[in-house]
């Protein structure tokens, strides 16, 4: 057997341990299972993706697409921008 040392902040470790314990595991068991899955699948079994954008972000993306299509911004000048921002 070989030993593996992993450095992680205390909060992350505590939260991960709580989740593992909810499933009846300890962190060492979860780590061993993760390593075995890497070997079995010959890949890093992680789903690396961004979450879905919130409504405000989706609206901003739609507005940006409209601006790009029009070729103009929604403000005529910087004064209108500052006014819209309440500055």
PyMOL commands that place a pseudoatom at each C-alpha (Angstrom):
pseudoatom trace, name=CA, resn=UNK, resi=1, chain=A, elem=C, hetatm=0, pos=[0.000, 0.000, 0.000]
pseudoatom trace, name=CA, resn=UNK, resi=2, chain=A, elem=C, hetatm=0, pos=[1.077, 3.567, -0.730]
pseudoatom trace, name=CA, resn=UNK, resi=3, chain=A, elem=C, hetatm=0, pos=[0.062, 6.679, 1.166]
pseudoatom trace, name=CA, resn=UNK, resi=4, chain=A, elem=C, hetatm=0, pos=[-1.307, 9.829, -0.429]
pseudoatom trace, name=CA, resn=UNK, resi=5, chain=A, elem=C, hetatm=0, pos=[-1.310, 13.219, 1.260]
pseudoatom trace, name=CA, resn=UNK, resi=6, chain=A, elem=C, hetatm=0, pos=[-3.766, 15.819, 0.054]
pseudoatom trace, name=CA, resn=UNK, resi=7, chain=A, elem=C, hetatm=0, pos=[-3.723, 19.433, 1.165]
pseudoatom trace, name=CA, resn=UNK, resi=8, chain=A, elem=C, hetatm=0, pos=[-7.091, 21.168, 1.268]
pseudoatom trace, name=CA, resn=UNK, resi=9, chain=A, elem=C, hetatm=0, pos=[-8.512, 23.952, 3.387]
pseudoatom trace, name=CA, resn=UNK, resi=10, chain=A, elem=C, hetatm=0, pos=[-10.219, 22.884, 6.607]
pseudoatom trace, name=CA, resn=UNK, resi=11, chain=A, elem=C, hetatm=0, pos=[-13.685, 24.061, 5.573]
pseudoatom trace, name=CA, resn=UNK, resi=12, chain=A, elem=C, hetatm=0, pos=[-13.625, 22.043, 2.351]
pseudoatom trace, name=CA, resn=UNK, resi=13, chain=A, elem=C, hetatm=0, pos=[-12.397, 18.965, 4.214]
pseudoatom trace, name=CA, resn=UNK, resi=14, chain=A, elem=C, hetatm=0, pos=[-15.133, 19.269, 6.835]
pseudoatom trace, name=CA, resn=UNK, resi=15, chain=A, elem=C, hetatm=0, pos=[-17.879, 19.738, 4.253]
pseudoatom trace, name=CA, resn=UNK, resi=16, chain=A, elem=C, hetatm=0, pos=[-16.585, 16.845, 2.139]
pseudoatom trace, name=CA, resn=UNK, resi=17, chain=A, elem=C, hetatm=0, pos=[-16.374, 14.604, 5.212]
pseudoatom trace, name=CA, resn=UNK, resi=18, chain=A, elem=C, hetatm=0, pos=[-19.977, 15.428, 6.143]
pseudoatom trace, name=CA, resn=UNK, resi=19, chain=A, elem=C, hetatm=0, pos=[-21.187, 14.500, 2.650]
pseudoatom trace, name=CA, resn=UNK, resi=20, chain=A, elem=C, hetatm=0, pos=[-19.129, 11.293, 2.611]
pseudoatom trace, name=CA, resn=UNK, resi=21, chain=A, elem=C, hetatm=0, pos=[-20.463, 10.351, 6.053]
pseudoatom trace, name=CA, resn=UNK, resi=22, chain=A, elem=C, hetatm=0, pos=[-24.042, 10.912, 4.873]
pseudoatom trace, name=CA, resn=UNK, resi=23, chain=A, elem=C, hetatm=0, pos=[-23.362, 8.128, 2.354]
pseudoatom trace, name=CA, resn=UNK, resi=24, chain=A, elem=C, hetatm=0, pos=[-21.698, 5.941, 4.986]
pseudoatom trace, name=CA, resn=UNK, resi=25, chain=A, elem=C, hetatm=0, pos=[-18.103, 6.546, 3.883]
pseudoatom trace, name=CA, resn=UNK, resi=26, chain=A, elem=C, hetatm=0, pos=[-15.033, 8.251, 5.259]
pseudoatom trace, name=CA, resn=UNK, resi=27, chain=A, elem=C, hetatm=0, pos=[-12.781, 10.461, 3.123]
pseudoatom trace, name=CA, resn=UNK, resi=28, chain=A, elem=C, hetatm=0, pos=[-10.127, 7.762, 2.741]
pseudoatom trace, name=CA, resn=UNK, resi=29, chain=A, elem=C, hetatm=0, pos=[-12.679, 5.350, 1.286]
pseudoatom trace, name=CA, resn=UNK, resi=30, chain=A, elem=C, hetatm=0, pos=[-13.989, 7.993, -1.102]
pseudoatom trace, name=CA, resn=UNK, resi=31, chain=A, elem=C, hetatm=0, pos=[-10.444, 8.836, -2.215]
pseudoatom trace, name=CA, resn=UNK, resi=32, chain=A, elem=C, hetatm=0, pos=[-9.633, 5.152, -2.828]
pseudoatom trace, name=CA, resn=UNK, resi=33, chain=A, elem=C, hetatm=0, pos=[-12.854, 4.743, -4.816]
pseudoatom trace, name=CA, resn=UNK, resi=34, chain=A, elem=C, hetatm=0, pos=[-11.993, 7.828, -6.873]
pseudoatom trace, name=CA, resn=UNK, resi=35, chain=A, elem=C, hetatm=0, pos=[-8.521, 6.460, -7.711]
pseudoatom trace, name=CA, resn=UNK, resi=36, chain=A, elem=C, hetatm=0, pos=[-10.004, 3.081, -8.688]
pseudoatom trace, name=CA, resn=UNK, resi=37, chain=A, elem=C, hetatm=0, pos=[-12.515, 4.785, -10.934]
pseudoatom trace, name=CA, resn=UNK, resi=38, chain=A, elem=C, hetatm=0, pos=[-9.707, 6.736, -12.651]
pseudoatom trace, name=CA, resn=UNK, resi=39, chain=A, elem=C, hetatm=0, pos=[-7.907, 3.472, -13.388]
pseudoatom trace, name=CA, resn=UNK, resi=40, chain=A, elem=C, hetatm=0, pos=[-11.049, 1.576, -14.422]
pseudoatom trace, name=CA, resn=UNK, resi=41, chain=A, elem=C, hetatm=0, pos=[-12.291, 4.284, -16.802]
pseudoatom trace, name=CA, resn=UNK, resi=42, chain=A, elem=C, hetatm=0, pos=[-8.848, 5.465, -17.929]
pseudoatom trace, name=CA, resn=UNK, resi=43, chain=A, elem=C, hetatm=0, pos=[-9.933, 9.080, -17.440]
pseudoatom trace, name=CA, resn=UNK, resi=44, chain=A, elem=C, hetatm=0, pos=[-10.473, 11.670, -14.714]
pseudoatom trace, name=CA, resn=UNK, resi=45, chain=A, elem=C, hetatm=0, pos=[-14.136, 11.093, -13.807]
pseudoatom trace, name=CA, resn=UNK, resi=46, chain=A, elem=C, hetatm=0, pos=[-15.131, 14.682, -13.159]
pseudoatom trace, name=CA, resn=UNK, resi=47, chain=A, elem=C, hetatm=0, pos=[-17.899, 16.707, -14.718]
pseudoatom trace, name=CA, resn=UNK, resi=48, chain=A, elem=C, hetatm=0, pos=[-16.264, 20.094, -15.197]
pseudoatom trace, name=CA, resn=UNK, resi=49, chain=A, elem=C, hetatm=0, pos=[-18.885, 22.543, -16.339]
pseudoatom trace, name=CA, resn=UNK, resi=50, chain=A, elem=C, hetatm=0, pos=[-20.328, 25.892, -15.483]
pseudoatom trace, name=CA, resn=UNK, resi=51, chain=A, elem=C, hetatm=0, pos=[-23.763, 26.021, -13.920]
pseudoatom trace, name=CA, resn=UNK, resi=52, chain=A, elem=C, hetatm=0, pos=[-26.692, 27.471, -15.770]
pseudoatom trace, name=CA, resn=UNK, resi=53, chain=A, elem=C, hetatm=0, pos=[-26.584, 31.276, -15.930]
pseudoatom trace, name=CA, resn=UNK, resi=54, chain=A, elem=C, hetatm=0, pos=[-29.146, 33.079, -13.803]
pseudoatom trace, name=CA, resn=UNK, resi=55, chain=A, elem=C, hetatm=0, pos=[-31.998, 35.101, -15.302]
pseudoatom trace, name=CA, resn=UNK, resi=56, chain=A, elem=C, hetatm=0, pos=[-30.087, 38.407, -15.114]
pseudoatom trace, name=CA, resn=UNK, resi=57, chain=A, elem=C, hetatm=0, pos=[-27.124, 36.896, -16.968]
pseudoatom trace, name=CA, resn=UNK, resi=58, chain=A, elem=C, hetatm=0, pos=[-29.377, 35.374, -19.633]
pseudoatom trace, name=CA, resn=UNK, resi=59, chain=A, elem=C, hetatm=0, pos=[-31.044, 38.769, -20.172]
pseudoatom trace, name=CA, resn=UNK, resi=60, chain=A, elem=C, hetatm=0, pos=[-27.623, 40.430, -20.466]
pseudoatom trace, name=CA, resn=UNK, resi=61, chain=A, elem=C, hetatm=0, pos=[-26.539, 37.820, -23.017]
pseudoatom trace, name=CA, resn=UNK, resi=62, chain=A, elem=C, hetatm=0, pos=[-29.717, 38.399, -25.067]
pseudoatom trace, name=CA, resn=UNK, resi=63, chain=A, elem=C, hetatm=0, pos=[-29.158, 42.148, -24.929]
pseudoatom trace, name=CA, resn=UNK, resi=64, chain=A, elem=C, hetatm=0, pos=[-25.543, 41.715, -26.033]
pseudoatom trace, name=CA, resn=UNK, resi=65, chain=A, elem=C, hetatm=0, pos=[-26.674, 39.581, -28.982]
pseudoatom trace, name=CA, resn=UNK, resi=66, chain=A, elem=C, hetatm=0, pos=[-29.215, 42.255, -29.982]
pseudoatom trace, name=CA, resn=UNK, resi=67, chain=A, elem=C, hetatm=0, pos=[-26.571, 44.978, -29.747]
pseudoatom trace, name=CA, resn=UNK, resi=68, chain=A, elem=C, hetatm=0, pos=[-24.225, 42.909, -31.913]
pseudoatom trace, name=CA, resn=UNK, resi=69, chain=A, elem=C, hetatm=0, pos=[-26.987, 42.376, -34.501]
pseudoatom trace, name=CA, resn=UNK, resi=70, chain=A, elem=C, hetatm=0, pos=[-27.898, 46.088, -34.576]
pseudoatom trace, name=CA, resn=UNK, resi=71, chain=A, elem=C, hetatm=0, pos=[-24.328, 47.250, -34.546]
pseudoatom trace, name=CA, resn=UNK, resi=72, chain=A, elem=C, hetatm=0, pos=[-25.223, 49.957, -32.014]
pseudoatom trace, name=CA, resn=UNK, resi=73, chain=A, elem=C, hetatm=0, pos=[-25.345, 50.194, -28.247]
pseudoatom trace, name=CA, resn=UNK, resi=74, chain=A, elem=C, hetatm=0, pos=[-28.473, 50.968, -26.261]
pseudoatom trace, name=CA, resn=UNK, resi=75, chain=A, elem=C, hetatm=0, pos=[-26.921, 54.242, -25.044]
pseudoatom trace, name=CA, resn=UNK, resi=76, chain=A, elem=C, hetatm=0, pos=[-26.131, 57.219, -27.258]
pseudoatom trace, name=CA, resn=UNK, resi=77, chain=A, elem=C, hetatm=0, pos=[-23.279, 58.439, -25.055]
pseudoatom trace, name=CA, resn=UNK, resi=78, chain=A, elem=C, hetatm=0, pos=[-21.531, 58.052, -21.706]
pseudoatom trace, name=CA, resn=UNK, resi=79, chain=A, elem=C, hetatm=0, pos=[-23.951, 60.451, -20.003]
pseudoatom trace, name=CA, resn=UNK, resi=80, chain=A, elem=C, hetatm=0, pos=[-26.834, 58.060, -20.751]
pseudoatom trace, name=CA, resn=UNK, resi=81, chain=A, elem=C, hetatm=0, pos=[-24.837, 55.176, -19.309]
pseudoatom trace, name=CA, resn=UNK, resi=82, chain=A, elem=C, hetatm=0, pos=[-24.115, 57.067, -16.079]
pseudoatom trace, name=CA, resn=UNK, resi=83, chain=A, elem=C, hetatm=0, pos=[-27.740, 58.192, -15.846]
pseudoatom trace, name=CA, resn=UNK, resi=84, chain=A, elem=C, hetatm=0, pos=[-28.940, 54.580, -16.209]
pseudoatom trace, name=CA, resn=UNK, resi=85, chain=A, elem=C, hetatm=0, pos=[-26.509, 53.577, -13.461]
pseudoatom trace, name=CA, resn=UNK, resi=86, chain=A, elem=C, hetatm=0, pos=[-27.825, 56.321, -11.208]
pseudoatom trace, name=CA, resn=UNK, resi=87, chain=A, elem=C, hetatm=0, pos=[-24.471, 58.108, -11.074]
for i in range(1, 87): cmd.bond("trace and resi %d" % i, "trace and resi %d" % (i + 1))
show_as sticks, trace
zoom trace
